[in-house]
Amino acid sequence: MKNSTPLLVILLPAILLVTTSCQQEAVTTKDPVIAAVEKMAFMDPSLPVDDRVSDLIGRMTLAEKVSQMTHDSPAIERLGVPAYNWWNECLHGVARAGRATVFPQAIGMAATFDEDLIFRVADAISDEARAMYKAAVEKDRRLRYGGLTFWTPNINIFRDPRWGRGQETYGEDPFLTSVLGSAFVRGLQGDDPRYLKVAACAKHYAVHSGPEALRHEFDAQAGLKDMYETYLPAFKALVDARVEAVMCAYNRTNGEPCCGSKTLLNTILREEWGFRGHILSDCWAIVDFYQGHKVVGTPAAAAALAVNSGVSLDCGSTFPHLVEAVQQGLVSEKTLDEALAILLRTRFRLGLFDPAAMNPYSKIPAAVIGSQEHRQLARKAAVESIVMLKNANNVLPLRRDMKRLYITGPTAASVEVLLGNYYGISDNLVTILEGIAGKLEPGAFAGYTQGFLLDRKNVNPIDWTSGDAREADAMIVVMGYSPQLEGEEGAAIASPHKGDREDIGLPPSQVDFLRRLRQGNAKPIIVVLTGGCPVAIPEVHEMADAILYVWYPGEQGGAAVADVIFGDACPAGRLPLTFPKSTDQLPPYTDYSMVGRTYRYMTDEPLYPFGFGLSYSRFEYSDLKLDKTQLKPGEAVHATVTVGNIGNVTGDEVVQLYLTDVEASIRTPMAALKGFRRIRLEPRQRRQVAFIITPDMMSLVDETGAGKLEPGLFKVVVGGCSPGKRGPDLGAPQPVETTFTVQ
């Protein structure tokens, strides 16, 4: 009988399908083990989930309970519980699990400022995830990266451009992050009233954004004002969007390890926000309790601290010590049962103990994986993400039939810069070089050389800035960063700073090449920048005729870049980050105060402001109106603005509304994004766009972390990018503004 048990685990869903009613106790079978399992209450889909969870836990031994609280949960054969691996990723496509559609990296998706698009991308990702899971389980493959619990999205605030993992986020603004993160969660989890399509996870909670080299021992000190004004709002928004899980971070926050913080996990997450899903640790973060943070002395004490603080799942190797922790009285078995119950509820909500026929998501076919529809969506997302930073004399778009084009740069033919980090693999990768080549008409001459290295001087002294480069009618230089230079600790294999950057400028070898290419050459130079971070490029801005920032654009990135370069698409991406002029404009990296950081508190003039991006067309704002200008406390105000396309090209405009509390009694943002709409306008078309400004949006956060609405004057600015200091006119449309007063 023992040797046939794995077959039981495989066949059990099929066996349950042949029952005439979900309430029948068993099918006709000669196998007493199958019959016994079917009689167990936790296998009865007609019962409430909490009753089923309670029944299952009541049948487990202490060791079995503990085994189900680790990321690689083994099967409990005597109960017919299959193995399950909780660890999975889908930051911009199902990752590390084989063939999947690779969408633009998260920071690129943020640059679309397109909530609906982000939802559609997440919906496509979760479709592929369900199909991949079904195929794996049919082969009895229950491996890491094969489950339905995805540790996505990363909603940390990209507060400092030096952080290598900032590419995984939606940028520096808590409102933008909240809106896009919530859309991503909705797209992943689906809308079925009974079942989750997949389980999403908000990470890394909280106050986590570098340095990568210190994350296992670092204590991020943040005042309550910055906590509730900047670092926590997106997590609150995702809890409101019913995200299924929250991952606690490696670092300490205000003295407490995030995965052992009663303040973060109990007081705020559970009590203030009412979060009901499960909490998991970042991988091996609980080991840091005694090896890095040194707040406890033993693995058993670390495991007990985590569970007593509210953690249900350990990604790591510490929770097996919970058995001895219970025996030593460090944590009660009742507390452990409560934590496990929260965790198991997720597996039941995914339908993992129910007949497949009951779950609508089990019907998603394998044909969706890497489908033509998803490929087109990846291309659309990449096109929408591209930010045009400069276009002097309308150099772009280029003609397909130009006489001679020269393409160069270390990331032009790179597959790595399509992928970013946390990616799947695709058989439809289109490099930037391939995308450009695919647009050229017969008779248009073009040449390519890499020209220069990504991060160091060329060893061979050949000068690639002469010859073909000088004879070309235009030059496209593809440069910037790659995942080898920025990313997570250990993943960026060429980074001397564990994925972070000490200097936010480009490597000197790249700027030097461009300088030599520009010298004595008046032909147009189009710079295509890859990367996932703000770059300080004032010299590049002066030398280049046009600049496109394309992020890590996914499998169709090259096709999307070519669509923009040759005018098949009109650029409309917007920066979800402020681009400083130099590293000197940044506060110390380890300082988590928001003073001087991001567009909301930076007083220096940036190179490119938050929300900025150019178009092949021109837009005009007018007629900003409020439905009232004198508000009583608790009243909302409705704003309308007219946006017109006064150019000759159909294009998208990202309409952005910013609010300033002019008469605040304490430090408040100089301006804060409170609404945005991406709209498409034909030439000469005008459209009215509406926003609502709620009392919550008007409220300030005081030094105790409390929100309150003060009377006084508020300024509303609507335009194509954030208001504030900037250098010479970058070409953004003139914003419009008005005021209202709260009595």
C-alpha positions in Angstrom: 0.0 0.0 0.0 2.8 2.4 0.8 4.2 2.2 -2.7 0.9 3.2 -4.3 0.3 6.3 -2.2 1.9 8.8 -4.7 -0.6 7.5 -7.3 -3.4 8.3 -4.9 -2.2 11.9 -4.7 -2.2 12.1 -8.5 -5.5 10.4 -9.1 -7.6 11.9 -6.2 -9.0 14.9 -8.1 -10.1 12.7 -11.0 -11.6 10.2 -8.5 -13.6 13.0 -6.9 -14.9 14.1 -10.3 -16.9 10.9 -10.8 -18.9 11.4 -7.6 -22.5 12.2 -8.3 -22.6 14.9 -5.7 -19.9 16.9 -3.9 -21.6 15.9 -0.7 -21.2 12.1 -1.3 -18.8 10.5 1.1 -16.9 8.4 -1.4 -16.9 6.7 -4.8 -17.2 3.1 -5.2 -13.6 1.7 -4.8 -11.8 -1.2 -3.4 -9.1 1.0 -2.0 -9.8 1.8 1.7 -7.3 4.6 1.8 -9.0 6.5 -0.9 -12.4 6.0 0.7 -11.0 7.1 4.1 -9.6 10.3 2.6 -12.8 11.2 0.9 -14.7 10.8 4.1 -12.5 13.5 5.8 -14.4 16.8 6.2 -11.6 18.9 4.7 -12.2 17.1 1.4 -15.8 18.2 1.3 -16.2 21.2 -1.0 -19.7 21.9 0.4 -18.3 22.9 3.8 -17.1 26.4 4.7 -13.4 26.9 4.1 -12.6 27.6 7.8 -14.3 24.4 8.8 -12.3 22.4 6.3 -9.1 24.0 7.4 -9.8 23.3 11.1 -10.6 19.7 10.2 -7.3 19.3 8.4 -5.2 20.8 11.1 -6.9 18.7 13.7 -5.7 15.6 11.9 -2.1 16.6 11.8 0.8 15.9 14.2 3.0 18.7 15.4 5.7 17.7 13.0 3.2 17.6 10.1 1.9 21.1 11.0 5.4 22.5 11.0 6.2 20.8 7.7 3.4 22.7 6.0 4.8 26.1 7.2 7.9 26.0 5.0 8.0 27.1 1.4 8.7 23.5 0.2 5.8 21.7 2.0 6.0 18.0 1.7 3.1 15.6 1.1 1.2 14.2 4.0 0.5 10.8 2.4 -1.7 9.4 5.1 -4.1 12.3 4.7 -3.9 12.5 0.9 -2.3 16.0 1.1 -0.1 16.6 -1.9 3.3 18.3 -1.8 3.2 22.0 -2.5 6.0 24.5 -3.2 4.9 28.1 -2.3 7.8 29.8 -4.0 6.9 31.4 -7.3 7.5 34.7 -9.1 5.8 36.7 -11.9 7.1 40.2 -11.7 6.6 40.8 -15.4 5.6 37.3 -16.6 5.8 33.8 -15.1 9.4 33.5 -14.0 11.9 30.6 -13.9 9.4 28.0 -14.9 10.1 27.5 -18.6 8.5 29.2 -21.7 6.3 32.2 -20.8 5.5 35.6 -22.2 8.1 38.2 -21.0 6.5 41.6 -20.5 8.4 44.8 -19.8 10.1 45.0 -16.4 7.9 46.5 -13.7 9.5 50.0 -13.8 8.8 50.0 -17.5 5.1 49.1 -16.9 5.0 51.9 -14.4 6.1 54.3 -17.2 3.0 53.5 -19.1 0.8 55.3 -16.5 -1.9 52.9 -17.8 -3.9 51.2 -15.1 -6.0 49.2 -17.6 -3.0 47.9 -19.4 -1.3 46.8 -16.2 -4.5 44.9 -15.3 -4.5 43.2 -18.7 -0.9 42.2 -18.4 -1.5 40.7 -15.0 -4.6 38.9 -16.3 -2.5 37.4 -19.1 0.3 36.4 -16.7 -2.2 34.6 -14.4 -3.8 32.8 -17.4 -0.3 31.4 -18.3 0.3 30.6 -14.7 -2.8 28.5 -14.4 -2.1 26.6 -17.6 1.5 26.0 -16.6 0.4 24.7 -13.2 -2.1 22.3 -14.7 0.5 20.9 -17.1 3.0 20.4 -14.3 0.6 18.7 -11.9 -0.5 16.4 -14.6 3.1 15.2 -14.7 3.2 15.2 -10.9 5.8 17.9 -10.9 5.4 20.0 -7.8 8.6 22.0 -8.0 9.8 25.5 -7.0 8.3 28.0 -9.4 5.5 25.6 -10.2 2.8 26.7 -7.8 0.0 29.2 -7.8 1.3 31.5 -5.0 3.2 34.3 -6.6 5.5 36.6 -4.7 4.5 39.6 -6.7 4.2 42.7 -7.0 7.1 44.6 -5.4 5.6 47.8 -4.2 8.5 49.3 -2.3 9.1 53.0 -3.0 12.1 53.6 -5.3 13.3 56.4 -3.0 17.0 56.4 -4.1 18.3 55.9 -7.7 21.2 53.9 -6.4 19.1 50.9 -5.4 19.6 48.1 -7.9 16.3 46.4 -7.3 14.3 49.6 -7.9 13.7 48.2 -11.4 11.2 45.8 -9.8 9.0 48.6 -8.5 6.5 51.0 -9.9 8.7 54.0 -9.1 9.0 56.7 -6.4 5.4 57.8 -6.0 3.1 56.2 -3.5 -0.1 57.1 -5.4 1.1 55.7 -8.7 2.4 52.6 -7.0 -0.9 52.1 -5.2 -3.0 52.4 -8.3 -0.8 50.2 -10.5 0.0 47.7 -7.8 -3.7 47.2 -7.0 -4.5 46.7 -10.7 -1.8 44.1 -11.0 -3.2 42.2 -7.9 -6.7 42.3 -9.4 -5.4 41.0 -12.7 -3.5 38.2 -11.0 -6.2 37.0 -8.5 -9.2 37.1 -10.8 -12.8 37.9 -9.9 -14.4 34.5 -9.1 -16.4 34.7 -5.9 -15.0 31.4 -4.6 -11.6 30.8 -6.1 -8.4 32.7 -6.6 -6.9 32.5 -10.1 -3.5 32.8 -8.4 -2.5 34.3 -5.1 -0.6 37.6 -5.2 1.8 39.0 -2.6 2.7 42.5 -1.6 6.4 42.8 -0.9 8.8 43.7 0.8 7.0 45.0 3.9 8.2 47.5 4.8 10.6 50.4 4.4 12.9 48.4 2.2 14.9 49.9 -0.6 18.6 49.3 -0.1 21.5 49.2 0.4 21.6 45.6 -1.0 24.9 44.9 0.7 23.5 45.7 4.1 20.0 44.3 3.9 20.5 41.3 6.2 21.7 43.5 9.1 20.4 47.1 8.3 18.0 49.0 10.5 15.9 51.4 8.3 15.0 54.4 10.5 11.9 56.2 9.4 9.7 58.6 11.2 6.0 57.9 11.5 5.3 60.8 9.1 7.4 59.2 6.4 6.1 55.8 7.2 2.4 56.7 6.7 3.0 59.3 4.0 5.4 57.4 1.8 6.4 53.9 2.7 3.1 52.4 3.8 0.3 53.7 1.5 0.8 51.2 -1.3 0.7 48.3 1.1 -2.5 49.6 2.6 -3.9 50.0 -0.9 -3.1 46.4 -1.8 -4.7 45.2 1.4 -7.8 47.1 0.4 -7.5 45.3 -3.0 -7.6 42.0 -1.1 -4.1 40.9 -1.9 -3.7 37.3 -0.5 -0.2 37.6 1.0 2.3 40.0 2.3 6.1 39.3 2.4 8.0 40.9 5.2 11.5 42.3 4.4 15.0 41.3 5.4 15.9 44.5 7.2 14.9 45.9 10.5 12.5 48.9 10.6 12.9 51.2 13.6 14.7 48.6 15.5 12.5 45.5 14.9 13.2 42.8 12.3 10.4 43.2 9.7 9.6 39.5 10.0 9.5 39.8 13.8 7.8 43.2 14.1 4.7 43.3 16.2 4.4 46.9 15.1 4.3 46.2 11.4 2.7 42.8 11.3 0.2 43.0 14.2 -0.6 46.6 15.0 -0.6 48.0 11.5 -1.2 45.1 9.1 -3.7 43.1 11.1 -5.3 45.5 13.5 -5.3 48.9 11.7 -5.8 47.5 8.2 -7.7 44.3 8.8 -5.5 42.1 6.7 -6.7 38.5 6.6 -4.3 36.8 4.3 -1.0 35.1 5.1 2.3 36.6 5.9 5.6 35.0 4.7 9.2 35.8 5.2 11.6 36.9 2.5 13.9 34.0 1.8 16.1 33.1 4.7 15.1 36.4 6.4 14.4 34.6 9.7 18.0 33.3 9.7 19.0 37.0 9.8 17.3 37.2 13.3 20.3 35.5 14.8 23.0 35.8 12.2 22.6 39.4 11.0 20.3 41.4 13.4 21.3 39.3 16.4 18.1 39.9 18.2 17.8 36.2 19.3 20.4 33.5 19.8 19.0 30.3 18.3 17.0 29.1 15.3 14.2 27.9 17.6 14.0 31.4 19.2 14.0 33.0 15.7 11.2 30.7 14.5 9.1 31.4 17.6 9.6 35.2 17.3 8.4 35.1 13.7 5.3 33.0 14.4 4.4 35.0 17.5 4.6 38.1 15.4 2.2 36.8 12.7 4.4 35.0 10.1 2.8 31.8 8.7 5.3 30.8 6.1 9.1 30.6 6.2 10.9 30.8 2.9 14.0 29.3 4.3 15.3 26.7 6.8 14.3 28.0 10.2 10.7 26.9 10.7 11.6 23.2 11.2 12.9 24.4 14.6 9.3 25.2 15.6 9.0 21.7 16.9 11.6 22.3 19.5 10.3 25.9 20.0 6.9 24.4 21.0 8.7 21.9 23.3 10.7 24.7 24.9 7.6 26.8 25.5 8.8 29.6 23.2 5.6 29.4 21.1 2.3 27.6 21.9 0.9 25.0 19.6 -2.4 27.0 19.6 -0.5 30.0 18.1 1.1 27.7 15.6 -2.3 26.3 14.6 -3.7 29.8 14.1 -0.8 30.8 11.8 -1.1 27.5 9.9 -4.9 28.0 9.5 -4.3 31.4 7.8 -1.8 29.8 5.5 -3.9 26.8 4.5 -6.9 29.0 3.7 -4.9 30.2 0.7 -4.5 26.6 -0.6 -8.2 26.0 -0.2 -9.1 29.3 -1.9 -6.9 28.3 -4.9 -9.0 25.1 -5.1 -6.2 22.7 -4.5 -8.4 20.4 -2.5 -11.5 20.5 -4.8 -12.4 18.7 -8.0 -11.0 20.5 -11.0 -14.4 20.8 -12.6 -15.5 23.2 -9.8 -12.8 25.7 -10.6 -13.3 27.9 -13.7 -9.5 28.6 -13.9 -8.7 24.9 -14.3 -10.1 25.1 -17.8 -7.5 27.6 -19.1 -5.7 25.8 -21.9 -2.0 25.5 -22.5 -2.4 27.3 -25.8 -2.4 30.6 -23.9 1.3 30.2 -22.9 3.3 32.5 -25.2 0.3 33.0 -27.4 0.1 35.5 -30.2 -2.3 37.6 -28.3 0.0 37.8 -25.3 3.0 38.6 -27.6 1.0 41.5 -29.0 0.1 42.7 -25.5 3.8 42.5 -24.6 4.6 44.7 -27.6 1.9 47.2 -26.7 3.2 47.4 -23.1 6.7 48.0 -24.4 5.6 50.7 -26.8 3.6 52.4 -24.1 6.6 52.3 -21.7 9.1 54.1 -23.9 9.9 57.6 -22.7 11.2 60.1 -25.2 13.5 62.5 -23.3 14.7 64.7 -26.2 13.8 65.1 -29.9 15.7 68.2 -31.2 14.5 69.5 -34.5 12.1 66.5 -34.8 15.0 64.1 -35.7 12.6 61.3 -34.9 10.9 59.5 -36.4 13.4 58.2 -39.0 12.5 57.2 -42.5 12.5 53.5 -43.4 14.2 54.2 -46.7 17.0 56.4 -45.4 20.2 55.9 -47.4 22.6 54.8 -44.7 22.0 54.0 -41.0 24.7 53.1 -38.4 23.8 51.2 -35.3 26.2 50.7 -32.4 26.3 50.1 -28.7 26.8 47.3 -26.1 23.1 46.7 -25.6 21.9 46.8 -29.2 22.1 43.0 -29.7 21.7 42.1 -26.0 19.0 39.7 -24.9 19.8 40.4 -21.2 18.4 44.0 -21.5 15.1 42.7 -22.8 14.7 40.5 -19.7 15.6 42.6 -16.6 15.4 40.3 -13.5 12.9 37.8 -12.3 12.0 36.7 -15.9 10.7 33.7 -17.8 12.2 32.5 -21.1 10.7 33.1 -24.5 11.2 31.8 -28.0 10.2 35.2 -29.4 12.9 37.5 -28.1 13.4 40.6 -30.4 16.6 42.5 -29.7 16.7 46.2 -30.4 19.1 45.5 -33.4 16.6 43.0 -34.8 13.7 45.3 -34.4 15.5 48.1 -36.2 16.6 45.8 -39.0 13.1 44.5 -39.5 11.9 48.0 -40.3 14.4 48.9 -43.0 13.2 48.8 -46.6 15.3 47.1 -49.3 17.9 49.6 -50.6 18.4 51.2 -47.2 22.0 50.5 -46.1 22.7 49.8 -42.5 25.7 48.6 -40.5 26.3 47.5 -36.9 29.2 47.2 -34.6 29.1 46.9 -30.8 31.6 49.8 -30.8 32.4 49.9 -27.1 32.0 47.8 -23.9 29.3 48.3 -21.3 31.4 49.3 -18.3 35.1 49.5 -19.2 37.4 50.8 -21.9 38.0 48.8 -25.0 41.2 46.8 -24.9 41.6 46.9 -28.7 42.3 50.4 -29.9 40.1 50.3 -33.0 38.1 53.6 -33.3 34.5 52.7 -34.2 33.5 56.3 -34.2 35.0 56.8 -37.6 34.4 55.0 -40.9 30.8 53.8 -41.3 29.7 56.1 -38.4 30.9 59.2 -40.2 29.3 58.2 -43.5 25.9 57.4 -42.1 22.9 59.7 -42.4 22.0 59.0 -38.8 23.4 57.0 -35.9 21.6 55.0 -33.3 23.6 54.4 -30.1 22.1 51.7 -27.8 23.7 52.1 -24.4 22.9 52.3 -20.7 22.7 49.6 -18.0 22.0 45.9 -18.1 21.0 43.4 -15.4 24.7 42.5 -15.1 25.3 45.9 -13.6 22.2 46.5 -11.5 19.8 44.2 -9.7 19.4 42.1 -6.6 22.3 41.1 -4.3 24.1 38.3 -6.1 22.2 38.5 -9.3 24.1 41.5 -10.9 27.3 39.6 -11.6 29.3 42.5 -12.9 28.3 44.9 -10.1 31.0 45.8 -7.6 28.2 46.9 -5.1 26.0 43.9 -4.9 23.6 45.2 -7.5 23.5 48.8 -6.4 25.3 51.8 -8.0 27.6 54.3 -6.2 27.3 56.7 -9.0 24.1 57.2 -11.0 25.8 58.4 -14.1 26.7 56.2 -17.0 30.0 54.3 -17.0 32.7 56.7 -18.4 33.4 54.4 -21.3 30.0 55.0 -22.7 30.0 58.8 -22.4 33.5 58.9 -23.8 32.4 56.9 -26.9 29.5 59.3 -27.5 31.8 62.3 -27.0 34.2 61.0 -29.7 31.3 60.1 -32.0 29.9 63.6 -31.7 33.2 65.4 -32.2 33.2 67.0 -35.6 30.1 65.1 -36.7 26.8 67.0 -37.3 24.8 64.0 -38.3 21.9 63.1 -36.0 22.7 60.9 -33.0 19.8 59.0 -31.5 20.6 57.5 -28.1 18.5 54.5 -26.9 19.0 54.0 -23.2 18.4 50.7 -21.5 18.1 50.2 -17.8 15.8 50.1 -14.8 17.0 53.2 -12.9 17.3 57.0 -13.1 20.5 58.0 -14.9 22.3 61.3 -14.5 23.1 62.2 -18.2 23.4 66.0 -18.6 26.3 65.6 -21.0 24.5 62.9 -23.0 21.5 65.2 -23.2 23.7 67.9 -24.7 25.4 65.7 -27.2 22.4 63.6 -28.5 19.8 64.9 -30.9 17.2 62.4 -29.6 17.0 60.2 -26.5 14.7 57.3 -25.8 14.6 55.6 -22.4 13.3 52.0 -23.1 13.9 50.3 -19.7 14.1 46.5 -19.8 11.3 46.2 -22.4 10.5 42.5 -22.5 10.5 39.9 -25.3 9.1 42.3 -27.9 11.3 45.2 -26.8 13.2 45.5 -30.0 10.1 45.6 -32.1 8.6 48.2 -29.8 11.7 50.4 -30.0 11.7 50.2 -33.7 8.0 51.1 -33.8 8.8 54.3 -32.1 12.0 55.1 -33.9 10.3 54.8 -37.3 7.0 56.4 -36.4 4.7 53.4 -36.4 3.9 54.4 -32.8 3.9 57.7 -31.1 5.9 57.8 -27.8 3.9 58.6 -24.6 5.7 56.9 -21.7 6.3 59.0 -18.6 9.0 58.9 -16.0 7.8 57.2 -12.8 11.0 58.6 -11.2 12.9 61.9 -10.9 16.2 61.9 -12.9 18.7 64.0 -10.9 21.6 65.8 -12.6 24.2 64.0 -10.5 24.8 61.8 -7.5 25.7 64.9 -5.6 22.0 65.9 -5.5 21.1 62.8 -3.5 20.9 62.5 0.3 23.0 59.7 2.0 21.9 56.3 0.7 21.2 54.9 4.1 19.1 57.9 5.2 15.4 56.9 5.0 14.0 60.3 5.7 12.2 61.7 2.6 13.6 65.2 3.0 15.3 66.1 -0.3 14.0 62.9 -2.0 11.8 62.3 -5.0 9.8 65.0 -6.8 7.7 65.5 -3.7 10.5 66.8 -1.5 13.5 67.4 -3.8 14.3 71.2 -3.8 17.2 70.9 -6.3 16.5 71.3 -10.0 16.4 67.8 -11.6 17.5 66.8 -15.1 14.2 65.3 -16.0 11.1 65.7 -13.7 8.8 62.9 -12.5 6.0 62.3 -15.0 8.0 63.8 -17.9 8.0 62.4 -21.5 7.7 63.8 -25.0 5.5 63.0 -28.0 5.6 63.3 -31.7 2.5 65.4 -31.4 1.8 68.5 -29.2 -0.9 68.9 -26.5 -2.6 71.8 -24.9 -4.3 72.1 -21.5 -7.2 74.6 -20.8 -10.4 75.2 -18.9 -9.4 73.7 -15.6 -12.6 74.0 -13.5 -13.7 72.9 -10.0 -17.3 72.2 -9.1 -16.7 74.2 -5.9 -13.9 76.3 -4.5 -15.1 76.6 -0.9 -15.3 73.2 0.8 -16.6 72.1 4.1 -14.5 69.5 5.9 -15.4 66.0 4.5 -16.4 67.3 1.0 -14.8 66.2 -2.2 -14.2 68.4 -5.2 -14.6 67.4 -8.8 -12.2 68.8 -11.4 -12.4 68.9 -15.1 -9.8 69.9 -17.7 -9.8 70.1 -21.4 -6.9 68.5 -23.3 -6.3 69.1 -27.0 -4.0 67.6 -29.5 -2.7 70.6 -31.4 -0.2 68.6 -33.4 -0.4 66.5 -36.6 0.0 63.0 -35.1 -2.4 60.8 -33.3 -1.0 60.1 -29.9 -1.5 59.4 -26.2 -1.2 62.1 -23.5 -0.8 61.2 -19.8 -2.9 63.8 -18.0 -1.6 64.2 -14.4 -3.2 66.0 -11.5 -1.1 67.3 -8.6 -2.2 68.7 -5.3 -0.4 71.1 -2.9 -1.4 72.0 0.6 -0.4 75.7 0.4 -1.1 76.6 4.1 -0.1 73.3 5.8 1.2 73.7 9.4 3.9 71.1 8.9 6.2 69.7 6.2 4.1 68.4 3.3 4.9 67.5 -0.3 5.6 70.4 -2.6 3.2 68.6 -5.0 1.7 65.1 -4.9 0.2 63.1 -7.7 -3.5 62.5 -7.0 -4.9 61.4 -10.3 -3.8 60.4 -13.9 -5.4 59.4 -17.1 -3.8 58.1 -20.3 -5.9 59.2 -23.2 -5.6 59.0 -27.0 -6.4 62.0 -29.2 -6.5 62.4 -32.9 -5.0 65.6 -34.4 -7.2 68.6 -33.5 -9.3 66.6 -31.2 -10.2 67.9 -27.7 -11.4 65.9 -24.7 -12.6 66.8 -21.3 -11.0 64.7 -18.5 -12.5 64.5 -15.0 -10.9 63.8 -11.6 -12.2 63.7 -8.1 -10.1 65.0 -5.2 -11.3 63.3 -2.0 -10.8 64.5 1.6 -8.2 61.7 2.1 -6.2 63.2 -0.7 -6.3 66.6 1.0 -5.3 65.2 4.3 -1.8 65.7 5.6 0.2 63.2 7.7 1.5 64.6 11.0 4.6 63.6 12.9 2.7 60.9 14.8 1.6 59.3 11.5 -2.0 60.4 11.9 -3.9 61.8 8.9 -5.8 65.0 9.3 -7.5 67.6 7.1 -6.5 71.1 7.9 -8.4 74.2 6.7 -6.7 76.4 4.3 -5.7 76.9 0.6 -5.0 74.1 -1.8 -3.5 74.4 -5.3 -4.4 72.0 -8.1 -2.1 71.7 -11.1 -2.9 69.6 -14.1 -0.5 69.0 -16.9 1.8 66.6 -18.7 4.4 66.2 -15.9 5.0 67.2 -12.3 5.3 70.8 -11.4 8.5 72.2 -9.9 12.0 73.4 -10.7 13.6 72.3 -14.0 16.2 73.5 -16.4 15.6 74.9 -19.9 12.2 74.1 -21.4 12.1 70.4 -22.1 9.0 70.6 -24.4 6.3 69.5 -22.0 2.9 71.3 -22.4 2.2 74.3 -20.2 0.1 73.1 -17.2 -3.0 74.8 -15.9 -3.7 75.5 -12.2 -6.4 76.7 -9.8 -7.1 76.7 -6.1 -9.8 75.8 -3.6 -10.2 76.4 0.1 -11.2 74.0 2.9 -13.1 75.9 5.6 
